[in-house]
Amino acid sequence: MGLGGGLMLLGIVVMGLINDLAGAPHVPVEEEGAIVATPVVSPDLRAYLIALGLLVWFVYGVYKLTSAPPTAEIDSPAAPADD
């Protein structure tokens, strides 16, 4: 769970902050209507990290659903104490 969450935080928060702090220049719209952006960190890399984090969570969820529940030894009830 920690690995998947860490990958998602890295892809969303950390790389987003890197793009913001580096002042990645972007022009909202060109004359033709195309959006121009030049981020420091590639959007493809961010998307792959987020997808990998989701994949780790999915695999962990499937593992938890298919694994047998832990068998706990149930203590037999104690005999009543004589007063």
C-alpha positions as CSV (number, residue, x, y, z in Angstrom):
1,M,0.0,0.0,0.0
2,G,2.8,2.4,0.8
3,L,4.6,1.7,-2.5
4,G,1.5,2.5,-4.5
5,G,0.7,5.6,-2.5
6,G,4.3,6.7,-2.7
7,L,4.4,6.4,-6.5
8,M,1.1,8.3,-6.8
9,L,2.4,11.1,-4.5
10,L,5.6,11.2,-6.5
11,G,3.8,11.5,-9.8
12,I,1.1,14.0,-8.7
13,V,2.5,16.1,-5.9
14,V,6.3,16.1,-6.2
15,M,6.5,16.3,-10.0
16,G,3.8,18.9,-10.0
17,L,5.7,21.0,-7.5
18,I,8.9,20.6,-9.6
19,N,7.0,22.0,-12.6
20,D,5.6,24.9,-10.7
21,L,8.8,25.8,-8.9
22,A,10.9,25.6,-12.1
23,G,8.4,28.0,-13.7
24,A,7.7,25.8,-16.6
25,P,6.7,28.3,-19.3
26,H,3.4,27.8,-20.9
27,V,1.3,29.9,-23.2
28,P,-2.4,29.3,-22.7
29,V,-3.5,29.3,-26.4
30,E,-1.8,30.1,-29.7
31,E,-3.4,32.0,-32.5
32,E,-4.5,28.8,-34.1
33,G,-6.1,27.5,-30.9
34,A,-3.4,24.9,-30.0
35,I,-2.3,24.8,-26.4
36,V,1.4,25.0,-26.0
37,A,3.1,23.7,-22.8
38,T,6.7,22.9,-22.1
39,P,6.8,21.3,-18.6
40,V,10.1,20.3,-16.9
41,V,8.8,16.8,-16.1
42,S,7.2,15.0,-19.0
43,P,3.4,14.4,-18.6
44,D,4.0,10.9,-19.9
45,L,6.4,10.1,-17.1
46,R,3.9,11.4,-14.5
47,A,1.1,9.4,-16.1
48,Y,3.2,6.2,-16.0
49,L,4.1,6.7,-12.3
50,I,0.5,7.3,-11.4
51,A,-0.7,4.2,-13.4
52,L,2.1,2.1,-11.8
53,G,0.9,3.2,-8.3
54,L,-2.7,2.3,-9.2
55,L,-1.5,-1.1,-10.6
56,V,0.3,-1.8,-7.3
57,W,-2.9,-1.0,-5.4
58,F,-4.9,-3.2,-7.7
59,V,-2.5,-6.2,-7.3
60,Y,-2.5,-5.7,-3.5
61,G,-6.3,-5.7,-3.5
62,V,-6.5,-8.8,-5.6
63,Y,-4.0,-10.5,-3.3
64,K,-6.0,-9.6,-0.2
65,L,-9.2,-10.9,-1.8
66,T,-7.7,-14.2,-2.9
67,S,-5.6,-15.0,0.2
68,A,-7.0,-17.2,2.9
69,P,-8.0,-15.4,6.1
70,P,-5.6,-15.9,9.0
71,T,-6.6,-18.8,11.3
72,A,-6.6,-17.7,14.9
73,E,-6.7,-20.3,17.6
74,I,-9.8,-19.8,19.6
75,D,-9.3,-20.3,23.3
76,S,-11.7,-22.7,24.9
77,P,-13.9,-21.1,27.5
78,A,-12.3,-21.3,31.0
79,A,-14.0,-23.5,33.6
80,P,-15.9,-21.5,36.2
81,A,-13.8,-20.9,39.3
82,D,-14.9,-22.3,42.5
83,D,-15.4,-19.7,45.2
